[in-house]
């Protein structure tokens, strides 16, 4: 492509069909909305809610929205979700693996195998299975965008949360491995690593003056991220503007990792 062939329409997602896990709440809802604002149809897969609020947000953008309430760690559920997107709209062009959990933050001597297995199943194995199923269609159509959601703990040690840090490191490894295999089919696989964002999950920390100040002192931007701060990164990695961006980790953290 010549430099003069580049144009802003390359960020346009009209005619694309997306699946977002964890897309009904929190950061997943922001990713789903970003894709809809870009013009894509969106199916959210989540265990939480009925999709009502997200449906209003997506449809207000002029895109179609579908919601599937499902536990993506159960056998066959990832295939069912991917097939549902294709059955509804004819193709699957974008997958955002956002579903994730973090449970029982405590030292390793008290961390149980049951807790470890649950987090690995949700945070890492389900992402692999979703890619496994979606890539069958993407290889055939010779195009696709897979966006995995990492964390600052894709880089940091994660004291008191060994499973969370391990799975988020694993997401980066999965991204690189899948890039290495799927790039030849014009399928791009990347990771977004959010920093500290204003969500319901972080509300308690933000309301604790000491903890809040500790985190802010580590962020050069001197503020928590708003969910909207993630939306541009999502649209970029989902669009043809990123066709030669593959196997990378895009941090959106206000500069946290540099301090």
ZAMARGU-4260 file (C-alpha; in steps of 0.2 Angstrom, whole numbers, plus 5000, padded with zeros to 4 digits):
<rodrens>
0) 5000/5000/5000 | 5007/5017/4995 | 5006/5031/5008 | 4994/5040/4998 | 4982/5025/4999
5) 4980/5027/5018 | 4964/5036/5023 | 4953/5038/5038 | 4941/5026/5031 | 4953/5012/5036
10) 4946/5015/5054 | 4929/5011/5048 | 4921/4995/5055 | 4905/4995/5045 | 4900/4978/5039
15) 4911/4969/5052 | 4904/4958/5065 | 4911/4956/5082 | 4911/4945/5098 | 4915/4952/5115
20) 4917/4941/5130 | 4913/4950/5146 | 4905/4963/5135 | 4890/4967/5146 | 4899/4976/5160
25) 4914/4986/5164 | 4928/4987/5152 | 4920/4974/5141 | 4905/4986/5139 | 4917/5000/5133
30) 4925/4989/5120 | 4908/4983/5114 | 4902/5001/5112 | 4919/5006/5104 | 4916/4993/5090
35) 4898/4999/5088 | 4903/5017/5086 | 4915/5011/5073 | 4900/5003/5064 | 4902/4985/5069
40) 4888/4973/5074 | 4891/4966/5091 | 4887/4950/5101 | 4892/4951/5119 | 4894/4935/5129
45) 4893/4936/5148 | 4887/4928/5164 | 4881/4944/5171 | 4865/4954/5167 | 4853/4952/5152
50) 4862/4964/5140 | 4848/4977/5142 | 4859/4992/5146 | 4872/4987/5133 | 4859/4984/5120
55) 4853/5002/5121 | 4871/5009/5120 | 4875/4998/5105 | 4859/5001/5095 | 4860/5020/5099
60) 4876/5019/5088 | 4866/5012/5074 | 4873/4994/5075 | 4864/4978/5079 | 4867/4969/5096
65) 4865/4952/5102 | 4867/4945/5119 | 4871/4927/5125 | 4871/4923/5143 | 4884/4909/5145
70) 4898/4902/5155 | 4912/4901/5142 | 4922/4889/5153 | 4909/4875/5149 | 4912/4863/5135
75) 4906/4869/5118 | 4900/4886/5124 | 4914/4895/5114 | 4910/4886/5098 | 4891/4890/5101
80) 4895/4909/5103 | 4906/4910/5088 | 4894/4900/5077 | 4880/4911/5083 | 4888/4927/5077
85) 4891/4918/5060 | 4873/4912/5059 | 4866/4929/5063 | 4877/4940/5052 | 4887/4929/5040
90) 4904/4931/5047 | 4915/4934/5062 | 4928/4947/5059 | 4933/4953/5077 | 4935/4944/5093
95) 4938/4953/5110 | 4943/4941/5124 | 4939/4952/5139 | 4930/4940/5151 | 4941/4938/5167
100) 4940/4936/5185 | 4952/4940/5200 | 4947/4931/5216 | 4954/4930/5234 | 4969/4941/5234
105) 4980/4933/5248 | 4998/4926/5250 | 5003/4910/5240 | 5003/4899/5256 | 4984/4901/5257
110) 4980/4901/5239 | 4971/4885/5234 | 4971/4874/5219 | 4953/4877/5216 | 4955/4895/5215
115) 4970/4894/5203 | 4960/4882/5192 | 4945/4893/5191 | 4955/4908/5186 | 4965/4899/5173
120) 4949/4892/5166 | 4941/4909/5164 | 4956/4921/5160 | 4966/4910/5149 | 4959/4893/5143
125) 4942/4901/5138 | 4952/4914/5127 | 4962/4900/5119 | 4946/4891/5115 | 4937/4907/5108
130) 4952/4909/5096 | 4952/4891/5092 | 4934/4892/5086 | 4935/4909/5078 | 4951/4906/5068
135) 4942/4892/5059 | 4931/4905/5050 | 4945/4918/5049 | 4957/4907/5041 | 4944/4903/5028
140) 4939/4921/5024 | 4958/4926/5025 | 4954/4940/5037 | 4951/4943/5056 | 4956/4953/5071
145) 4958/4945/5088 | 4961/4957/5103 | 4965/4949/5120 | 4964/4959/5136 | 4979/4958/5147
150) 4984/4969/5162 | 4998/4978/5170 | 5000/4961/5178 | 5005/4955/5161 | 5022/4963/5166
155) 5022/4964/5185 | 5024/4951/5198 | 5006/4952/5205 | 5010/4949/5224 | 4995/4941/5233
160) 4987/4936/5216 | 4998/4922/5208 | 4984/4916/5197 | 4979/4933/5190 | 4997/4938/5186
165) 5001/4921/5178 | 4985/4921/5167 | 4989/4939/5161 | 5007/4934/5157 | 4999/4919/5148
170) 4988/4930/5138 | 5003/4939/5131 | 5011/4922/5127 | 4995/4916/5119 | 4994/4932/5108
175) 5012/4929/5102 | 5009/4911/5099 | 4993/4914/5089 | 5001/4928/5079 | 5015/4917/5074
180) 5002/4904/5067 | 4988/4915/5060 | 4997/4930/5053 | 5000/4921/5037 | 4981/4920/5035
185) 4979/4939/5037 | 4973/4937/5055 | 4980/4949/5067 | 4981/4945/5085 | 4986/4958/5098
190) 4983/4962/5117 | 4977/4978/5125 | 4984/4980/5143 | 4974/4992/5153 | 4981/5001/5168
195) 4970/5007/5183 | 4952/5011/5177 | 4937/5018/5185 | 4925/5003/5186 | 4914/4996/5199
200) 4928/4983/5203 | 4940/4997/5208 | 4927/5008/5217 | 4932/5002/5235 | 4951/5006/5231
205) 4947/5023/5224 | 4937/5027/5240 | 4951/5022/5251 | 4962/5038/5252 | 4978/5029/5256
210) 4977/5016/5243 | 4970/5029/5230 | 4985/5040/5233 | 4997/5025/5232 | 4991/5021/5214
215) 4990/5039/5208 | 5008/5042/5214 | 5013/5029/5201 | 5003/5036/5186 | 5012/5050/5177
220) 4995/5056/5170 | 4990/5058/5189 | 4972/5051/5186 | 4963/5034/5185 | 4958/5030/5167
225) 4941/5032/5161 | 4933/5018/5151 | 4933/5029/5136 | 4952/5030/5136 | 4952/5012/5130
230) 4940/5014/5115 | 4952/5021/5103 | 4965/5007/5105 | 4951/4994/5102 | 4945/5002/5086
235) 4963/5004/5080 | 4967/4986/5083 | 4950/4980/5076 | 4952/4990/5060 | 4962/4988/5044
240) 4973/5003/5050 | 4982/4990/5060 | 4984/4976/5047 | 5003/4976/5050 | 5002/4977/5069
245) 5003/4959/5075 | 5008/4950/5091 | 5010/4966/5101 | 5004/4972/5118 | 4997/4990/5118
250) 4997/4997/5136 | 4984/5010/5140 | 4990/5015/5158 | 4993/5033/5159 | 5011/5029/5159
255) 5011/5018/5175 | 5024/5006/5168 | 5037/5020/5166 | 5038/5025/5184
</rodrens>
